[in-house]
């Protein structure tokens, strides 16, 4: 009985230590989450302004042509997949990879540009061709890095290496809901609105130097860099929210386990004391 009680006591201490870690991780994730959400929200005005400029150029010039608005030359797909650098975030990474597997189903000729250590590990383990591993740590990716990634993507698309560029990341819906999603980066086919071009209204033509196509093509990498940076911030906020929820659940489970073990320990201790008293009384009677 004494040996069993000692084992239970050690188990309680072990669970208490684990609970301290999960509680600390929960608080850290919660404190970082607010800043991450603010960072994601602050990148939206830049995206909106850049997209508006691109749309104005595309719709305001009748002789406009750009390789970035035309369908790709082949059916090769390049996926930019943003995951986390660490685990212990519930289903954050696994849900994204399940979504990615469904997204690329039926497409054999794909390459991946992974952002995040977990993304690199996942696709290397499955022998999926990787475009570059240079941006393997999502926590270290800066806006400058996003521009470099966008430039690499644009050059590869313009050179005909890929016909489709797709982005996969986790969208932050709420503190309790983070949903994997995919969006097309290239081509930008929807920028030229047929309705706008044929509405018969007079337009103020803007002259661009050296020409509208050159300006448009120069802005596209900036626009994609903004999308990538915003998506990374949103993904990071989603990861923190998922980790906070997971660690909160782990902490609650640890507390429940401690209560159960403590109840068992106290009952065993009470039974041991009762047995000792019984033995003493029986000895005294004899």
C-alpha positions as CSV (number, residue, x, y, z in Angstrom):
1,X,0.0,0.0,0.0
2,X,2.8,2.4,1.0
3,X,4.6,1.8,-2.3
4,X,1.4,2.4,-4.3
5,X,0.8,5.7,-2.4
6,X,4.4,6.8,-3.2
7,X,3.9,6.1,-6.9
8,X,0.6,8.1,-6.9
9,X,2.4,11.0,-5.1
10,X,5.2,11.0,-7.7
11,X,2.6,10.9,-10.5
12,X,0.8,14.0,-9.0
13,X,4.1,15.9,-8.9
14,X,4.8,15.0,-12.5
15,X,1.4,16.1,-13.7
16,X,1.7,19.4,-11.7
17,X,5.0,20.1,-13.4
18,X,3.4,19.4,-16.8
19,X,0.5,21.7,-15.9
20,X,2.9,24.5,-15.0
21,X,4.4,24.2,-18.5
22,X,1.1,24.1,-20.4
23,X,-0.2,27.0,-18.3
24,X,2.9,29.1,-19.1
25,X,2.6,28.2,-22.8
26,X,-1.1,29.2,-22.8
27,X,-0.3,32.6,-21.2
28,X,2.6,33.3,-23.7
29,X,0.4,32.4,-26.7
30,X,-2.4,34.6,-25.4
31,X,0.0,37.6,-24.8
32,X,1.5,37.3,-28.3
33,X,-1.8,36.8,-30.1
34,X,-3.0,40.4,-29.7
35,X,0.1,41.8,-31.3
36,X,0.0,39.2,-34.1
37,X,-3.6,40.1,-34.9
38,X,-2.8,43.8,-35.0
39,X,0.2,43.1,-37.3
40,X,-2.1,41.2,-39.7
41,X,-4.8,44.0,-39.7
42,X,-2.2,46.7,-40.3
43,X,-1.1,45.0,-43.6
44,X,-4.6,45.2,-45.1
45,X,-4.6,48.9,-46.3
46,X,-1.4,48.4,-48.2
47,X,-2.9,45.4,-50.0
48,X,-6.0,47.2,-50.9
49,X,-4.1,50.2,-52.3
50,X,-1.8,48.1,-54.3
51,X,-4.6,46.0,-55.7
52,X,-6.6,49.2,-56.6
53,X,-3.5,50.5,-58.5
54,X,-3.1,47.3,-60.4
55,X,-6.8,47.2,-61.3
56,X,-6.8,50.8,-62.5
57,X,-3.8,50.1,-64.8
58,X,-5.4,46.9,-66.2
59,X,-8.8,48.5,-66.8
60,X,-7.6,52.0,-67.9
61,X,-5.4,50.9,-70.8
62,X,-7.0,49.3,-73.8
63,X,-3.7,48.0,-75.2
64,X,-2.6,46.6,-71.9
65,X,-0.9,43.2,-71.8
66,X,1.0,41.5,-69.0
67,X,2.3,37.9,-68.6
68,X,0.9,38.0,-65.1
69,X,-2.7,38.4,-66.2
70,X,-2.4,35.6,-68.9
71,X,-3.0,31.9,-68.3
72,X,0.1,29.9,-67.6
73,X,2.0,28.2,-70.4
74,X,1.8,24.7,-68.7
75,X,-0.1,22.8,-66.0
76,X,2.7,22.7,-63.5
77,X,1.6,23.9,-60.0
78,X,3.8,25.7,-57.4
79,X,2.3,25.7,-53.9
80,X,3.4,28.2,-51.3
81,X,2.5,26.4,-48.0
82,X,2.7,28.4,-44.7
83,X,2.8,26.2,-41.6
84,X,4.4,26.6,-38.1
85,X,7.9,26.1,-36.8
86,X,6.7,24.1,-33.8
87,X,4.1,21.7,-32.7
88,X,1.9,21.7,-29.5
89,X,-0.7,23.7,-31.4
90,X,-3.6,21.2,-31.6
91,X,-4.5,20.4,-35.1
92,X,-3.0,23.6,-36.6
93,X,-0.3,21.9,-38.7
94,X,-2.1,18.6,-39.4
95,X,-5.3,20.3,-40.5
96,X,-3.3,22.4,-43.0
97,X,-1.5,19.4,-44.4
98,X,-4.8,17.4,-44.8
99,X,-6.3,20.4,-46.6
100,X,-3.2,20.6,-48.8
101,X,-3.4,16.9,-49.7
102,X,-7.1,17.4,-50.8
103,X,-6.2,20.6,-52.7
104,X,-3.5,19.0,-54.8
105,X,-5.4,15.7,-55.4
106,X,-5.2,14.7,-59.0
107,X,-2.3,17.1,-59.7
108,X,0.9,15.0,-60.1
109,X,3.2,17.8,-61.4
110,X,3.6,20.0,-58.3
111,X,6.4,21.8,-56.5
112,X,6.2,23.3,-53.0
113,X,7.8,26.4,-51.6
114,X,7.5,25.7,-47.8
115,X,7.5,28.4,-45.2
116,X,7.8,27.1,-41.7
117,X,9.9,24.2,-40.3
118,X,6.9,21.8,-40.1
119,X,6.1,22.5,-43.8
120,X,9.7,21.7,-44.8
121,X,9.7,18.5,-42.7
122,X,6.3,17.3,-44.1
123,X,7.1,17.7,-47.8
124,X,10.7,16.5,-47.5
125,X,9.4,13.3,-45.8
126,X,7.0,12.7,-48.7
127,X,9.7,13.5,-51.3
128,X,7.7,16.3,-52.8
129,X,10.0,18.6,-55.0
130,X,10.9,21.8,-53.0
131,X,11.4,25.1,-54.8
132,X,13.6,26.5,-52.0
133,X,14.2,25.9,-48.3
134,X,15.7,29.3,-47.7
135,X,12.6,30.5,-45.8
136,X,12.1,27.5,-43.6
137,X,11.6,29.4,-40.4
138,X,8.3,31.3,-40.5
139,X,9.2,33.3,-37.4
140,X,12.2,34.8,-39.1
141,X,10.5,35.8,-42.4
142,X,10.5,39.6,-42.9
143,X,8.7,41.8,-45.3
144,X,12.0,42.0,-47.3
145,X,12.0,38.2,-47.5
146,X,8.4,38.2,-48.7
147,X,9.5,40.5,-51.5
148,X,12.3,38.1,-52.4
149,X,9.9,35.2,-52.4
150,X,7.4,37.2,-54.6
151,X,10.2,38.0,-57.1
152,X,11.3,34.4,-57.3
153,X,7.6,33.4,-57.9
154,X,7.1,36.0,-60.6
155,X,10.3,35.2,-62.4
156,X,9.5,31.5,-62.4
157,X,6.0,32.2,-63.7
158,X,7.2,34.6,-66.3
159,X,9.8,32.1,-67.5
160,X,7.1,29.5,-68.0
161,X,8.3,27.1,-65.2
162,X,4.9,27.0,-63.7
163,X,1.4,27.6,-65.0
164,X,-0.3,28.1,-61.6
165,X,1.0,29.6,-58.3
166,X,-1.2,28.7,-55.3
167,X,-1.0,29.9,-51.7
168,X,-2.1,27.6,-48.8
169,X,-2.3,28.9,-45.2
170,X,-4.5,29.0,-42.2
171,X,-7.0,31.8,-42.0
172,X,-7.9,33.3,-38.6
173,X,-11.7,33.3,-38.2
174,X,-11.9,33.7,-34.4
175,X,-10.2,32.6,-31.2
176,X,-11.8,29.2,-31.5
177,X,-11.8,28.8,-35.3
178,X,-8.8,28.7,-37.6
179,X,-9.6,27.4,-41.1
180,X,-7.1,26.2,-43.8
181,X,-7.6,28.0,-47.0
182,X,-6.1,28.3,-50.5
183,X,-6.0,31.3,-52.9
184,X,-4.5,31.8,-56.4
185,X,-1.4,34.1,-56.6
186,X,-0.8,33.8,-60.3
187,X,-2.2,34.4,-62.9
188,X,-4.1,37.6,-62.1
189,X,-6.8,36.9,-64.6
190,X,-9.6,38.6,-62.7
191,X,-8.0,42.1,-62.6
192,X,-9.3,43.0,-66.0
193,X,-13.1,43.4,-65.6
194,X,-15.0,42.9,-68.9
195,X,-17.9,44.8,-67.4
196,X,-15.7,47.8,-66.7
197,X,-14.1,47.7,-70.1
198,X,-17.4,47.6,-71.9
199,X,-19.6,49.9,-69.8
200,X,-19.3,52.7,-72.4
201,X,-18.3,55.4,-69.9
202,X,-15.5,57.8,-70.6
203,X,-12.3,57.3,-68.6
204,X,-9.5,59.5,-67.5
205,X,-6.4,57.9,-69.1
206,X,-3.3,57.9,-67.0
207,X,0.1,58.0,-68.7
208,X,2.7,55.8,-67.1
209,X,6.5,56.0,-67.7
210,X,7.9,54.2,-69.5
211,X,4.6,52.4,-70.1
212,X,1.6,50.9,-68.3
213,X,2.8,47.3,-68.7
214,X,6.3,48.0,-67.2
215,X,4.7,49.8,-64.3
216,X,2.2,47.0,-63.8
217,X,4.8,44.3,-63.9
218,X,6.9,46.1,-61.4
219,X,4.0,46.4,-59.0
220,X,2.9,42.8,-59.1
221,X,5.9,41.5,-57.0
222,X,5.1,44.2,-54.4
223,X,1.4,43.1,-54.4
224,X,2.3,39.4,-54.0
225,X,4.8,40.3,-51.3
226,X,2.0,42.1,-49.4
227,X,-0.2,39.0,-49.7
228,X,2.5,36.7,-48.5
229,X,3.4,39.0,-45.5
230,X,-0.3,39.4,-44.5
231,X,-0.9,35.6,-44.9
232,X,2.2,34.8,-42.7
233,X,0.9,37.2,-40.0
234,X,-2.6,35.7,-40.2
235,X,-1.1,32.1,-40.1
236,X,1.0,33.1,-37.1
237,X,-2.1,34.5,-35.3
238,X,-3.9,31.3,-36.1
239,X,-1.1,29.2,-34.7
240,X,-1.0,31.2,-31.5
241,X,-4.8,30.9,-31.1
242,X,-4.6,27.1,-31.8
243,X,-1.8,26.7,-29.3
244,X,-3.6,28.8,-26.6
245,X,-6.7,26.6,-27.0
246,X,-4.6,23.4,-27.0
247,X,-2.6,24.4,-23.9
248,X,-5.8,25.6,-22.1
249,X,-7.3,22.1,-22.7
250,X,-4.1,20.4,-21.6
251,X,-4.1,22.5,-18.4
252,X,-7.7,21.7,-17.7
253,X,-7.0,18.0,-18.2
254,X,-4.0,18.1,-15.9
255,X,-6.1,19.8,-13.2
256,X,-8.8,17.1,-13.6
257,X,-6.1,14.4,-13.4
258,X,-4.6,15.9,-10.3
259,X,-8.0,16.0,-8.6
260,X,-8.6,12.4,-9.5
261,X,-5.1,11.3,-8.3
262,X,-5.4,13.4,-5.1
263,X,-8.8,11.8,-4.3
264,X,-7.3,8.3,-4.9
265,X,-4.2,9.2,-2.7
266,X,-6.3,10.5,0.1
267,X,-8.6,7.5,0.1
268,X,-5.6,5.1,0.1
269,X,-3.9,7.2,2.9
270,X,-7.2,7.0,4.9
271,X,-7.4,3.3,4.4
272,X,-3.8,2.8,5.4
273,X,-4.4,4.8,8.6
274,X,-7.6,2.9,9.4
275,X,-5.7,-0.4,8.9
276,X,-2.9,0.7,11.2
277,X,-5.4,1.8,13.9
278,X,-7.2,-1.6,13.6
279,X,-3.9,-3.5,14.0
280,X,-3.0,-1.4,17.1
281,X,-6.4,-2.0,18.7
282,X,-6.2,-5.7,17.9
283,X,-2.7,-5.9,19.4
284,X,-3.8,-4.1,22.5
285,X,-6.8,-6.4,23.0
286,X,-4.5,-9.4,22.8
